[in-house]
Amino acid sequence: MTLIRRIPLTRRTVLRGLGGLALGLPLLDAMRGSPAHAGGSEHPKRFIVMYTPNGTIAKNFWPTSVLSETEFQLSPILTPLAKHKDDLLIIGGVDMLSAMAPNLDGKSPGDAHQKGTGGCLTATELLPGNFIGGGGQTAGWAGGISVDQAIANHIGQNTPYKSVELGVAVQGANVGGRISYRGPGQPLPPENSPYAAYQRLFGDSLGDPLEVEQRIARRHSVLDVVAEDYKRLRDRLGGEDREKLHNHLLGIDAIRDRLDKAVVKFDGVCQPLDLGPALDVNKIENMPIIGGLQMDLLAMAFACDLTRVATLMWTNSTSSAVLSFIDPAIKDGHHALAHKGDEETVKVHHNTLINTWYASQLGALIDRLKAIPEGDGTVFDNTVILWTNEQARGNNHDRHDLPYVLAGGVDSVFNTGRYVEFPGDTGHNRLLVSLLNAMDIDATEFGNPIYGTGPLSGLT
């Protein structure tokens, strides 16, 4: 049986999530010098996307009192990130050009929200389809691979799971409820339930140790029988058919290896989670607890090296969720609030509160990763987080000057602690190229290159 490699724990850290969940997390120094790590770095690089919908309030989002890239005041919305200011790279002036340009017949599929959600990580136009958006416009899925999956294809080959897609109250199996794509028209749905996600990630490792061993033995027995049947059949064939069966055998070996890697040895270094009593994941009032559990789970998956790429999608495009748990005075759905005019000061205030709460969740995610020791630092030191949205402003569906925030630790390739502004018509596909390069992927373009090539200058 192949187990994830561990080393003796020299210190322990306990994380407490929003649901009061206690997590025992390991000191990760087991992968030093491993060839499995992209770029041959001392510790594995990791990548996270955090998505929130419906745009922001520009005047309350962008930094103020800007004297230079490093001398500025965080805005009201970004205030919850104050203690992490030196780890942030706030990026202004970047446009989602791929979500604005018409296609060849002069009409691009989809409404503004559909284009923005489908294109936020793919930088491609939408495919034609039957998803109905605003004004009766229709669209299909996104037309390309998403940046998280391009990164997962590079750094996720040696972990049990190439990537993990998590959601919090994401509604609808449509383009507005998906940000991650294996390829054109191939969306990856986020898992809304931390209980289901936990079972998927750790299920093979749960239960009495003897039961776990017996389960693994039964699985090996089945795979061994299948492999022997293939070998006997292969010996009776030749040429192309023999090669095909040989590839099937390799596939069986790969399945065995991946399933075995997914077995976590709970030996005091990496502990199973207690998720507490199950909550209704579809109730909006449970969002703080469910979101906290999802972030706890994400942190544990990184700590146990089950994956190195993750997305966390908070609700969905045009979400009508009433986030009154933030403030009882909030009575409107988020999408409706986002459409209110700038003169409606009370509604703008409520929308600001919502976006400020989302910023606090980014801060909570950073806290969790900083609490996991790794070598002389933490897991956060080797992680890049992108906070993205499908709109810049909700009340006019603007996709210029998107509210992008990168967060990265001291070993990140990005030069953080800065607010960097780019000139207009800077396509966000260049930001995605920068993310690929940060993960040691040699790329000069991503998505539709007509919107720009090469990385954004000055980020590293």
PyMOL commands that set and color helices and strands:
alter all, ss='L'
color gray80, all
select helices_A, chain A and resi 38-40+58-61+79-87+97-99+112-119+134-136+147-155+175-177+194-205+209-234+239-261+284-303+334-338+345-370+379-382+428-438+449-451
alter helices_A, ss='H'
color red, helices_A
select strands_A, chain A and resi 13-16+22-25+46-51+88-95+131-132+138-139+164-168+180-183+186-188+309-314+373-374+377-378+383-388+404-408+418-427
alter strands_A, ss='S'
color yellow, strands_A
deselect
rebuild
show_as cartoon
